[in-house]
Amino acid sequence: MTNQTDRIAGKFLGKKVSGSDEYNPDLLVAVPRIENRERYGIIKNNLPFIGFDVWQAYEFSAMTENGLPVTRVMKLKYNCDNDFLVESKSLKLYLNSFNMSRFGATTIDCLHICKKLIEKDLSEKLKTDVRVNFLDNNTSRVEIFNRFKNIMDFVDEKNLVIDTFKEAPELIEIENRKTEKEYYLTFDSLRSNCRVTHQPDFGDAFIYYKSKKHIKEESLVKYLCSFRSEYHFHEECCEMIFKRIYDMLDKEDELFVCALYTRRGGIDISPVRQSLNCSKDFASALMDLTKFARCGIKQ
């Protein structure tokens, strides 16, 4: 049975759409976050996390008034405490509507006009503040997660058996320890599927937590693998992983979860969620849109 979220998101997803040869903000589709959040006990007025969604469009292009093509990597960011996320295919169609549109006398003018238009259109559609920036070819690529270690380094791979591929929080095993410790883990084989088209999405998961509790790495690998046959948007998967771990840790513990998905159709999505008391400055580094070209281990 199709729910409200699937119906709204399915306006363009899974359908042949010609798009537009002229700038057209009406192509944007806002998808409510509430349905999936309610399933996992994530309450709108009492979110257990802060964070944001970062999108990178690698193929943004428009033209100057004289017809000179202008092409850049475009980054946009908005917080996760609003009611909506932007549906990915609608964003692609919207950005493509700039391709044959003409703005400004120079390249700089063109980019400035496009930035203001995109920020205005998305902010109005998502009812939140959306920031946009364009990266040129000289932008440095930085890796801010150099303390994270591959979770498989802590697992006996030969004896690891994975047989659950629907999200199963009961797979997570916790043990108590006498002292508090920080854990920096990354898993490069996260896979889920689009909830509308069922096309596979691949990404890297980054998990940091500080606690006297220890999540057994083998059990965490099993849990992350259980998303392999799940059908959710990227943002939803990130929030599900966060909430499951959050519920098993103590309330004073720190937690950070980031899912860096690889791009499809020229756009990738990197949702970030962290506990309200997280002392690490992950968020500030990620929000530096002028320096963050790709923050994961895959370049």
N, C-alpha and C positions, 0 to 999 in steps of 0.2 A: 504494500500500500504506500502510495506516495505521500509524504508529509509536506508541510508548508515549506520547509527549507528546500527540499528537493524540487518542489514546484517552482519556487522563485529562482533557484539557481539554474533550473533547466530551461530558462528563457532562450539561451543560446547554446549551452553545453549539449553536445551530442547531436547538434543540428547543423545542416549546411547553411551558412550565413554569408551573404555577399559583403557585408560591412558597408562602409561609406567612403566615397572619394573626397568628402568635405568634412571638416571639423564638426563632430557631432557628440555633444555631451549626453544626449538622450540614450546613448548606447550603454551607459554605465548601469550596473545592477548591484544593489546592496542586499546582502544576505544577512538575516538576523542570526545572532550568536546564541540566542536564548535556548533553542530546542536542545542542542547538544549539551549545553552547560547544565540544564536542569536534570539531565540523565545522570550526571556525575556529582550532583549536589553542589554545583558552583553557583552561588547566589549573587545576583547582580549588585546589590547594595553592600555586600560583604565579601568581595573577591579575596581569595587567599593569596593572590599574587599581584604584582605589577609587571608591566612589560609592554611590548609593542610588536607590530608586524612590519618587517622590512621587505620591500619588493625591489627587485632589480630588473629593469627592462634593458636588455643588451642591444636592442635594435630600434631604439626610438629615432625617428627621422621626421623632419619637416622641411620647409623651404623658405628662403627669403622672398621678399616681394619681387625680386628679379629672377626668381626661379632657381637660385643656387641651393642645392641640397645641403642640409645640416644634419649630421648624424652623431649621436652621443649615447653613452650608457646613462640611463636615467635611474635614479634611486628615489623611492618614496617611502615615508614612514608615518605610521599613526599609532596611537596608544591602543592598548587592548581593553580599556575600561569603557569603550563606547558600545553601542548596541549592535553595530553592523560591521561586517567585513565586505570587501569588494570581491565580486565573483570574477575569477581569473579570465575567463574567455571574454567577458564583457569589457574587462580592462584592456585586453589585447585589441579588441575591435575598436575601442575608443582611441587608444594610442595610434592605431593604424590610420584612423581618420585624420590624423595630422600629416600623413605622408605626402599628400598632394595639396595641402593647404599652405598659404603664403602669409608669413608674419614678419614685419620689420625690414628695415633697409639693410642691416648687416647681420652677420652670424650672431653676434652678441645680443643685438636687439631681438632677433628671432627666438633665441633661447630664453631671454628674459620674459617675453610675452607668453611663450609656451609654459614656462614655469608658473606664472601667475594664473593662467587659465586652468592648468591641471590642479593646482592647489585649491583654487576656488571651486571647481566642479566636484572634486572628490570630497572636499570638506563639506560641501552642501549635501552631497549624496549620502555620505557616511555620518553626517551630523557630528563631526569632530574635527580637530585641527590636523590637517595633513601637510607634511613638509616634503618638498621636492628639491632635488639637486641634480645637476648634470655633471658627469665626470669626463674629463678630457683624457687623451692618451698618456698624459704625463702624471696622472694620479698614481701615487704609490699604492701597491697592494700590501696590506699588512695582515699579519696573523696575530690576533690578540690572545689566542688560546694555546700558547706554547707550553703551558703547564699541564695540559690535559694529556692523559695516557690512554692508549688503546686498551679497551676493557678486555680484549682477548689475551693480552699479556698476563692476565691474572686468572685465566681459565685453562683447565686441562681439556684442550680441544678434542683429543682422541677419545675421551670418555664422555664427552658432552652429547646428549641426545635431545634433539629438538623435535617435538611432535605435536605442538599446539600452535595453531596459526589464526586463532580468533582471540582478541584481546582478553587476557586472563590475569587479573591482578593477584590471584591466589598463587601464582608462580613465584612472586617476590618473597624471598626469605630474609628475615632480619635476625641479627644476633646482637646482644648487648655487650658493650665493652666498658672497661673502667674509666677510660680517658676519652676525651673529645678529640676528634681527628677530622681533617679536611680530606675530601676525596674529589679528584678531578678525573672524570672518565669520558671517553668518547667511543662511539660505536658507528662504524662506517657502512653498515648494511641495513639501515632502517628502510623498510618498504611498507607502504600503505597504498590505497587505491582511491581514486576520485569517487566521491559518493554518488555522482550522477552518471558519468561516462564509464566508470569502472576501469579507467586506464591506470596503469601502475605509476606510482611516484616513488622515487628513490632519494635518500638523503642521509646526512650524518646527524647523529644525536650527540649533544654535549650536555653532561650532567655534572653539576657540582653540588656537594652537600657537606655540611659541617655538623657533626653529631657524635654522641656516644654510641649511637646505634650504627651498626655496619650492615649494609645491604650486600648479601653474598653475590659476588660478581656473576657467578654462573647463573643464579636465579634471575638476575637483571637482564642478562643476555637472552634467556628464555622468554622473559616478559617482552622485551623489545621485538623479538622475533614473532611474537604472537600478533603483531600488527599486520603481518604479511597478507592476511586475507580480510583485513578490515577495510571499510569504505567510509572515509571521512576526508574533510578538507585538512590541509596541512596545519592550520591554526588549531583545529579541534584535536588533532593527534598530540600536538605539543601540550595542550591543556590537560588532556587525559593522562599523559605520562606524568606531568607535574602533580596533578591531583592524587593519583594513586600513590605516588611516593610520599607526598605531603601528608596524607592520611596515616601513613605508617611511621613517620618520624614524630618526634616530640615537637610541640608548638613553638618552642624557642629555637629550634634548629634552623639553619640556613639552607636554602635550596634554590638552585638555578637550573632551568632546562631550556635548551635551545635546539631547534630542529632546522638544520640547513638543507633544504631540498635542492636537488639539481634542477636546472631550468628545463622547461617544456614550452615550446612555442615562443622562445626568446625571452621568457620571464622566469625568475625563480622567486621563491617565497621563503623568508627566514623568520618564523615566529619565535619570540623570546618571552619567557615567563620566569619570574623570580619572586621569592618570598619577600614580604614587606620588610623583614629585618635583615635581608642579605647585605653583608658589609662589603662585599666585593664590588668593584666598579665596572662590572661587565656592561651595564646598561649605558653608561656614559661613553665608553669606548665604541659601542655599537651604534650609538646615535650620532657619532661624528661622521656625518654623511660625506664629507669631503675626503676622508682618508680611508673609509671602509669600502673597498671595491669588492672584496670577497674575504670573509673572515674564517672560512673553514679550512680543512686540510686539503680540499680539492681545488686546484687552481684552473 
